[in-house]
Amino acid sequence: MENKIIGKVQNLLELAYDAPNDEEWQTALLMAQKTYG
């Protein structure tokens, strides 16, 4: 189960890294936080 969460967070971080602007970064990070929460 933990591996799935880690995978999701990694995917979100990759999306955030590719995001062209700060707003998408913030959205991706919020999604990552919700996934952890």
CHARMM-style PDB file with segment names, atoms N, HN, CA, C and O in Angstrom:
ATOM      1  N   MET     1       0.837  -1.206   0.000  1.00  0.00      PROA
ATOM      2  CA  MET     1       0.000   0.000   0.000  1.00  0.00      PROA
ATOM      3  C   MET     1       0.872   1.257   0.000  1.00  0.00      PROA
ATOM      4  O   MET     1       0.585   2.220  -0.711  1.00  0.00      PROA
ATOM      5  N   GLU     2       1.931   1.240   0.796  1.00  0.00      PROA
ATOM      6  HN  GLU     2       2.165   0.458   1.374  1.00  0.00      PROA
ATOM      7  CA  GLU     2       2.805   2.404   0.865  1.00  0.00      PROA
ATOM      8  C   GLU     2       3.464   2.680  -0.486  1.00  0.00      PROA
ATOM      9  O   GLU     2       3.636   3.834  -0.878  1.00  0.00      PROA
ATOM     10  N   ASN     3       3.829   1.613  -1.190  1.00  0.00      PROA
ATOM     11  HN  ASN     3       3.689   0.675  -0.872  1.00  0.00      PROA
ATOM     12  CA  ASN     3       4.465   1.787  -2.492  1.00  0.00      PROA
ATOM     13  C   ASN     3       3.548   2.512  -3.463  1.00  0.00      PROA
ATOM     14  O   ASN     3       4.006   3.329  -4.261  1.00  0.00      PROA
ATOM     15  N   LYS     4       2.249   2.215  -3.398  1.00  0.00      PROA
ATOM     16  HN  LYS     4       1.878   1.551  -2.749  1.00  0.00      PROA
ATOM     17  CA  LYS     4       1.294   2.889  -4.283  1.00  0.00      PROA
ATOM     18  C   LYS     4       1.261   4.379  -3.979  1.00  0.00      PROA
ATOM     19  O   LYS     4       1.228   5.202  -4.894  1.00  0.00      PROA
ATOM     20  N   ILE     5       1.269   4.725  -2.700  1.00  0.00      PROA
ATOM     21  HN  ILE     5       1.296   4.056  -1.957  1.00  0.00      PROA
ATOM     22  CA  ILE     5       1.247   6.134  -2.300  1.00  0.00      PROA
ATOM     23  C   ILE     5       2.513   6.827  -2.787  1.00  0.00      PROA
ATOM     24  O   ILE     5       2.458   7.927  -3.338  1.00  0.00      PROA
ATOM     25  N   ILE     6       3.654   6.173  -2.580  1.00  0.00      PROA
ATOM     26  HN  ILE     6       3.699   5.280  -2.132  1.00  0.00      PROA
ATOM     27  CA  ILE     6       4.925   6.752  -3.021  1.00  0.00      PROA
ATOM     28  C   ILE     6       4.908   6.960  -4.530  1.00  0.00      PROA
ATOM     29  O   ILE     6       5.363   7.991  -5.025  1.00  0.00      PROA
ATOM     30  N   GLY     7       4.383   5.979  -5.259  1.00  0.00      PROA
ATOM     31  HN  GLY     7       4.014   5.141  -4.857  1.00  0.00      PROA
ATOM     32  CA  GLY     7       4.301   6.102  -6.708  1.00  0.00      PROA
ATOM     33  C   GLY     7       3.443   7.276  -7.129  1.00  0.00      PROA
ATOM     34  O   GLY     7       3.801   8.015  -8.046  1.00  0.00      PROA
ATOM     35  N   LYS     8       2.306   7.453  -6.459  1.00  0.00      PROA
ATOM     36  HN  LYS     8       2.016   6.853  -5.713  1.00  0.00      PROA
ATOM     37  CA  LYS     8       1.418   8.574  -6.778  1.00  0.00      PROA
ATOM     38  C   LYS     8       2.117   9.900  -6.517  1.00  0.00      PROA
ATOM     39  O   LYS     8       2.041  10.823  -7.328  1.00  0.00      PROA
ATOM     40  N   VAL     9       2.794   9.986  -5.387  1.00  0.00      PROA
ATOM     41  HN  VAL     9       2.856   9.236  -4.728  1.00  0.00      PROA
ATOM     42  CA  VAL     9       3.484  11.231  -5.046  1.00  0.00      PROA
ATOM     43  C   VAL     9       4.596  11.506  -6.055  1.00  0.00      PROA
ATOM     44  O   VAL     9       4.786  12.648  -6.476  1.00  0.00      PROA
ATOM     45  N   GLN    10       5.327  10.467  -6.442  1.00  0.00      PROA
ATOM     46  HN  GLN    10       5.173   9.540  -6.101  1.00  0.00      PROA
ATOM     47  CA  GLN    10       6.387  10.653  -7.435  1.00  0.00      PROA
ATOM     48  C   GLN    10       5.805  11.168  -8.739  1.00  0.00      PROA
ATOM     49  O   GLN    10       6.373  12.064  -9.364  1.00  0.00      PROA
ATOM     50  N   ASN    11       4.666  10.602  -9.157  1.00  0.00      PROA
ATOM     51  HN  ASN    11       4.205   9.874  -8.650  1.00  0.00      PROA
ATOM     52  CA  ASN    11       4.013  11.062 -10.386  1.00  0.00      PROA
ATOM     53  C   ASN    11       3.608  12.525 -10.261  1.00  0.00      PROA
ATOM     54  O   ASN    11       3.788  13.306 -11.195  1.00  0.00      PROA
ATOM     55  N   LEU    12       3.059  12.895  -9.104  1.00  0.00      PROA
ATOM     56  HN  LEU    12       2.913  12.260  -8.345  1.00  0.00      PROA
ATOM     57  CA  LEU    12       2.639  14.281  -8.896  1.00  0.00      PROA
ATOM     58  C   LEU    12       3.838  15.224  -8.918  1.00  0.00      PROA
ATOM     59  O   LEU    12       3.770  16.320  -9.473  1.00  0.00      PROA
ATOM     60  N   LEU    13       4.936  14.783  -8.309  1.00  0.00      PROA
ATOM     61  HN  LEU    13       4.992  13.893  -7.858  1.00  0.00      PROA
ATOM     62  CA  LEU    13       6.127  15.627  -8.295  1.00  0.00      PROA
ATOM     63  C   LEU    13       6.695  15.786  -9.697  1.00  0.00      PROA
ATOM     64  O   LEU    13       7.183  16.858 -10.055  1.00  0.00      PROA
ATOM     65  N   GLU    14       6.632  14.710 -10.499  1.00  0.00      PROA
ATOM     66  HN  GLU    14       6.235  13.839 -10.208  1.00  0.00      PROA
ATOM     67  CA  GLU    14       7.093  14.809 -11.883  1.00  0.00      PROA
ATOM     68  C   GLU    14       6.231  15.802 -12.650  1.00  0.00      PROA
ATOM     69  O   GLU    14       6.749  16.608 -13.422  1.00  0.00      PROA
ATOM     70  N   LEU    15       4.916  15.747 -12.441  1.00  0.00      PROA
ATOM     71  HN  LEU    15       4.495  15.092 -11.813  1.00  0.00      PROA
ATOM     72  CA  LEU    15       4.015  16.696 -13.090  1.00  0.00      PROA
ATOM     73  C   LEU    15       4.347  18.122 -12.646  1.00  0.00      PROA
ATOM     74  O   LEU    15       4.387  19.044 -13.462  1.00  0.00      PROA
ATOM     75  N   ALA    16       4.580  18.287 -11.368  1.00  0.00      PROA
ATOM     76  HN  ALA    16       4.548  17.538 -10.706  1.00  0.00      PROA
ATOM     77  CA  ALA    16       4.892  19.611 -10.839  1.00  0.00      PROA
ATOM     78  C   ALA    16       6.202  20.121 -11.434  1.00  0.00      PROA
ATOM     79  O   ALA    16       6.324  21.301 -11.765  1.00  0.00      PROA
ATOM     80  N   TYR    17       7.169  19.234 -11.564  1.00  0.00      PROA
ATOM     81  HN  TYR    17       7.069  18.276 -11.295  1.00  0.00      PROA
ATOM     82  CA  TYR    17       8.475  19.619 -12.102  1.00  0.00      PROA
ATOM     83  C   TYR    17       8.347  20.103 -13.542  1.00  0.00      PROA
ATOM     84  O   TYR    17       9.077  20.995 -13.974  1.00  0.00      PROA
ATOM     85  N   ASP    18       7.407  19.503 -14.284  1.00  0.00      PROA
ATOM     86  HN  ASP    18       6.814  18.779 -13.932  1.00  0.00      PROA
ATOM     87  CA  ASP    18       7.193  19.876 -15.681  1.00  0.00      PROA
ATOM     88  C   ASP    18       6.240  21.057 -15.828  1.00  0.00      PROA
ATOM     89  O   ASP    18       6.076  21.588 -16.926  1.00  0.00      PROA
ATOM     90  N   ALA    19       5.615  21.468 -14.738  1.00  0.00      PROA
ATOM     91  HN  ALA    19       5.747  21.036 -13.846  1.00  0.00      PROA
ATOM     92  CA  ALA    19       4.602  22.526 -14.807  1.00  0.00      PROA
ATOM     93  C   ALA    19       5.244  23.841 -15.263  1.00  0.00      PROA
ATOM     94  O   ALA    19       6.304  24.223 -14.767  1.00  0.00      PROA
ATOM     95  N   PRO    20       4.600  24.527 -16.203  1.00  0.00      PROA
ATOM     96  CA  PRO    20       5.162  25.770 -16.734  1.00  0.00      PROA
ATOM     97  C   PRO    20       4.997  26.973 -15.805  1.00  0.00      PROA
ATOM     98  O   PRO    20       5.622  28.009 -16.033  1.00  0.00      PROA
ATOM     99  N   ASN    21       4.179  26.860 -14.776  1.00  0.00      PROA
ATOM    100  HN  ASN    21       3.672  26.018 -14.591  1.00  0.00      PROA
ATOM    101  CA  ASN    21       3.995  28.018 -13.898  1.00  0.00      PROA
ATOM    102  C   ASN    21       3.805  27.601 -12.443  1.00  0.00      PROA
ATOM    103  O   ASN    21       3.551  26.434 -12.144  1.00  0.00      PROA
ATOM    104  N   ASP    22       3.931  28.575 -11.547  1.00  0.00      PROA
ATOM    105  HN  ASP    22       4.136  29.523 -11.789  1.00  0.00      PROA
ATOM    106  CA  ASP    22       3.875  28.314 -10.108  1.00  0.00      PROA
ATOM    107  C   ASP    22       2.522  27.773  -9.664  1.00  0.00      PROA
ATOM    108  O   ASP    22       2.447  26.963  -8.740  1.00  0.00      PROA
ATOM    109  N   GLU    23       1.455  28.219 -10.319  1.00  0.00      PROA
ATOM    110  HN  GLU    23       1.516  28.877 -11.069  1.00  0.00      PROA
ATOM    111  CA  GLU    23       0.119  27.797  -9.898  1.00  0.00      PROA
ATOM    112  C   GLU    23      -0.029  26.284 -10.042  1.00  0.00      PROA
ATOM    113  O   GLU    23      -0.590  25.629  -9.163  1.00  0.00      PROA
ATOM    114  N   GLU    24       0.470  25.729 -11.145  1.00  0.00      PROA
ATOM    115  HN  GLU    24       0.925  26.262 -11.858  1.00  0.00      PROA
ATOM    116  CA  GLU    24       0.373  24.285 -11.337  1.00  0.00      PROA
ATOM    117  C   GLU    24       1.249  23.555 -10.323  1.00  0.00      PROA
ATOM    118  O   GLU    24       0.890  22.478  -9.847  1.00  0.00      PROA
ATOM    119  N   TRP    25       2.395  24.140  -9.996  1.00  0.00      PROA
ATOM    120  HN  TRP    25       2.687  25.015 -10.383  1.00  0.00      PROA
ATOM    121  CA  TRP    25       3.266  23.586  -8.958  1.00  0.00      PROA
ATOM    122  C   TRP    25       2.491  23.471  -7.645  1.00  0.00      PROA
ATOM    123  O   TRP    25       2.471  22.419  -7.006  1.00  0.00      PROA
ATOM    124  N   GLN    26       1.855  24.575  -7.259  1.00  0.00      PROA
ATOM    125  HN  GLN    26       1.871  25.430  -7.777  1.00  0.00      PROA
ATOM    126  CA  GLN    26       1.128  24.608  -5.987  1.00  0.00      PROA
ATOM    127  C   GLN    26       0.002  23.591  -5.984  1.00  0.00      PROA
ATOM    128  O   GLN    26      -0.228  22.917  -4.980  1.00  0.00      PROA
ATOM    129  N   THR    27      -0.706  23.476  -7.112  1.00  0.00      PROA
ATOM    130  HN  THR    27      -0.519  24.024  -7.927  1.00  0.00      PROA
ATOM    131  CA  THR    27      -1.801  22.513  -7.204  1.00  0.00      PROA
ATOM    132  C   THR    27      -1.269  21.098  -7.033  1.00  0.00      PROA
ATOM    133  O   THR    27      -1.847  20.298  -6.298  1.00  0.00      PROA
ATOM    134  N   ALA    28      -0.173  20.791  -7.708  1.00  0.00      PROA
ATOM    135  HN  ALA    28       0.297  21.441  -8.305  1.00  0.00      PROA
ATOM    136  CA  ALA    28       0.402  19.453  -7.625  1.00  0.00      PROA
ATOM    137  C   ALA    28       0.870  19.156  -6.202  1.00  0.00      PROA
ATOM    138  O   ALA    28       0.686  18.044  -5.707  1.00  0.00      PROA
ATOM    139  N   LEU    29       1.468  20.138  -5.550  1.00  0.00      PROA
ATOM    140  HN  LEU    29       1.617  21.042  -5.952  1.00  0.00      PROA
ATOM    141  CA  LEU    29       1.937  19.926  -4.181  1.00  0.00      PROA
ATOM    142  C   LEU    29       0.763  19.721  -3.226  1.00  0.00      PROA
ATOM    143  O   LEU    29       0.843  18.902  -2.310  1.00  0.00      PROA
ATOM    144  N   LEU    30      -0.324  20.462  -3.437  1.00  0.00      PROA
ATOM    145  HN  LEU    30      -0.389  21.127  -4.180  1.00  0.00      PROA
ATOM    146  CA  LEU    30      -1.515  20.277  -2.606  1.00  0.00      PROA
ATOM    147  C   LEU    30      -2.069  18.872  -2.797  1.00  0.00      PROA
ATOM    148  O   LEU    30      -2.475  18.224  -1.833  1.00  0.00      PROA
ATOM    149  N   MET    31      -2.084  18.404  -4.035  1.00  0.00      PROA
ATOM    150  HN  MET    31      -1.754  18.931  -4.818  1.00  0.00      PROA
ATOM    151  CA  MET    31      -2.569  17.057  -4.316  1.00  0.00      PROA
ATOM    152  C   MET    31      -1.687  16.029  -3.612  1.00  0.00      PROA
ATOM    153  O   MET    31      -2.181  15.038  -3.075  1.00  0.00      PROA
ATOM    154  N   ALA    32      -0.385  16.274  -3.619  1.00  0.00      PROA
ATOM    155  HN  ALA    32       0.017  17.079  -4.055  1.00  0.00      PROA
ATOM    156  CA  ALA    32       0.538  15.362  -2.953  1.00  0.00      PROA
ATOM    157  C   ALA    32       0.270  15.346  -1.452  1.00  0.00      PROA
ATOM    158  O   ALA    32       0.289  14.288  -0.823  1.00  0.00      PROA
ATOM    159  N   GLN    33       0.022  16.518  -0.885  1.00  0.00      PROA
ATOM    160  HN  GLN    33       0.007  17.377  -1.396  1.00  0.00      PROA
ATOM    161  CA  GLN    33      -0.261  16.595   0.549  1.00  0.00      PROA
ATOM    162  C   GLN    33      -1.545  15.847   0.888  1.00  0.00      PROA
ATOM    163  O   GLN    33      -1.613  15.153   1.902  1.00  0.00      PROA
ATOM    164  N   LYS    34      -2.573  15.989   0.031  1.00  0.00      PROA
ATOM    165  HN  LYS    34      -2.518  16.553  -0.793  1.00  0.00      PROA
ATOM    166  CA  LYS    34      -3.833  15.287   0.266  1.00  0.00      PROA
ATOM    167  C   LYS    34      -3.624  13.781   0.183  1.00  0.00      PROA
ATOM    168  O   LYS    34      -4.233  13.019   0.934  1.00  0.00      PROA
ATOM    169  N   THR    35      -2.757  13.356  -0.736  1.00  0.00      PROA
ATOM    170  HN  THR    35      -2.262  13.975  -1.346  1.00  0.00      PROA
ATOM    171  CA  THR    35      -2.475  11.930  -0.893  1.00  0.00      PROA
ATOM    172  C   THR    35      -1.822  11.392   0.378  1.00  0.00      PROA
ATOM    173  O   THR    35      -2.146  10.296   0.834  1.00  0.00      PROA
ATOM    174  N   TYR    36      -0.896  12.174   0.948  1.00  0.00      PROA
ATOM    175  HN  TYR    36      -0.632  13.064   0.578  1.00  0.00      PROA
ATOM    176  CA  TYR    36      -0.242  11.760   2.186  1.00  0.00      PROA
ATOM    177  C   TYR    36      -1.213  11.797   3.359  1.00  0.00      PROA
ATOM    178  O   TYR    36      -1.206  10.907   4.209  1.00  0.00      PROA
ATOM    179  N   GLY    37      -2.050  12.836   3.400  1.00  0.00      PROA
ATOM    180  HN  GLY    37      -2.056  13.560   2.710  1.00  0.00      PROA
ATOM    181  CA  GLY    37      -2.954  13.076   4.519  1.00  0.00      PROA
ATOM    182  C   GLY    37      -3.888  11.928   4.747  1.00  0.00      PROA
ATOM    183  OT1 GLY    37      -4.715  11.976   5.657  1.00  0.00      PROA
TER     184      GLY     37
END
